[in-house]
Amino acid sequence: MLEAFVLATILCGFLGIVLKKNLIMKIISMDVMSTGVIAYFVVIASRGGVFTPILGDTLRTNYADPVPQAVILTAIVIGFSIQALMLVGVIKLSQNNPTLEINEIEKSDRL
Amino acid sequence: MTTLTLIWIVLPFLVGFIIYLLPKGDRYLALGGAFASALYVIPLFVQQTPINLRLLDNFGVSLILDPLAGFFILTNALVTMAVIIYCWHSDRTAFFYAQVLILHGSVNAAFICSDFMSLYVALEVIGIATFLLIAYPRSDRSIWIGLRYLFVSNVSMLFYLIGTVLVYKANHSFDFIGLRDAPPEAIALIFLGLFAKGGIFVSGLWLPLTHAESESPVSALMSGVVVKAGVLPLVRCALLIEEIEPIVRLFGVGTALLGVAYAVFEKDAKRMLAFHTISQLGFILAAPEVGGFYALTHGLVKSALFLLVGNLPSRNLKELQKQPIQTSLWIPLVMASFSISGFPLLSGFGAKVLTMKNILSWQEIGMNIAALGTAISFAKLIFLPHQPAVDLDHSPRKTNFWVAIAILLGGLFVANTVYYEAYTLENVIKPLATIAIGWLAYWLIFRRALVKLPVVFEEFENLIGFMGLILVLLFWMAVA
């Protein structure tokens, strides 16, 4: 169930990237998609249980898998730095293409 | 050897950051960093046995160092050195050299990774460094080209990440070998990511615009080494897992044909080279066992060609036919074109023979057509009119240009020794015949052909949309 929602988020993000005309909207869609991917890692990590795997007084068996969570941290950092970089690029582009419509940019690019 | 490897991986990044601190010595530091990589490769070739490194326990980073990776690392080192020397007297800032070196380091890291997560990190760093290099001139156009590249690569890497976690789910490890037990959707997702990164088949159609519109040294870096960071993992997967090998080989043939189909009709020199890069990546995938040597020869030739074409008076081949170019530029241009068409005496010949020997019978027709297409498209460069230069330019910039070209073309001659067994009569005749037919076809048909292939597939939205289609295609291939 949870998995289906997460996959729907990823799909929504992907469709947004294809269908939205505005560059900013495309970047936001990409963010939605990457949020979906991150959530998917978390869902996979919680297959065995949701408890934080810290050794304590009471031993449990239903710990969450720490590896996907640790790994996705890297991806989150990379994702946000790429987004920051893209937005800087968009700021520069917006000076001459105020609408940021992708068709306009591609058209002026081809001339 | 382990310590040496670790130092070697960290060195480019470290030197890259030091360049920021000591901007005066930028070029020397950058050159030194690239040279260190070239030296490191020697023990890899001498030792022959692969080294497997496992850092930070079972879930950590795993690396593999073998002669296959050695070829790719050597390509990376030589091309980076040539590009730095080429840029020596230009007014580029320390930022540029730092990015070149960081790119160099991340490409090296991508070449030796043998688990999907470290590969992801390396590929993303490559994406960022490449974007900064493309956008270096800061013009609107360059920023848009860079953004487009970053978008395509990041979206494909998101798909790749989903595939990675599916591999982990099945194996509790991120190793390449885990792809064997992974569900077909994992194969489809991971391959989609690598295809888009490596410029394979229709996912690679972002490549022509990006490579053609960047500055020459950056194009040389991208076409020579950066795309290969996506190709080597595919080659590795194909070598590790038999079930995947046919998929990789099939896409190899498809890519080779798609690339030359565009290249023979292209009228713009840089775009033709870029399309031709796509087709050569197909050659690497078509025979995964010997892909390393092919990648080396292609990397050297393609960077040399991009640097040379960047110095021609025009990019339009129609204009160049009316306007004679300097003979001194024409000679290396012809040498590089001969090598890539597979003419004996240059290592492109050995690489082509080796690849043709290692392909399967069902691939043969496709690959021979692709080789013919290569000969046709490079006839366009070989038959350009030329005349001796009128003014002899002896500026230091010119000297550096020649040193860069000498490194790349000299590498081609030296690499000949890798596979000297290729020189048998039968082997020599076939490429000569291919080239002869190619030139004939060029003079009779393609010289006058006015076909202009549509650029609609290269539009941004179609690139992303095609990812969805390729994903479905890959999924069904993996199921079958």
Interface residues (C-beta under 8 A of the other chain):
Chain A: I10 F14 I17 V18 L23 K26 M30 M33 S34 V37 Y40 F41 I44 R47 V67 P68 A70 V71 T74 A75 I78 G79 S81 I82 L85 M86 G89 V90 K92 L93 N96 N97 I102 I105 E106 D109
Chain B: F59 M117 Y120 V121 E124 G127 I128 F131 L132 A135 R138 D140 R141 I143 W144 G146 L147 L150 F151 N154 V155 L158 L161 I162 V165 Y168 K169 H172 F174 E459 F460 E461 I464 G465 G468
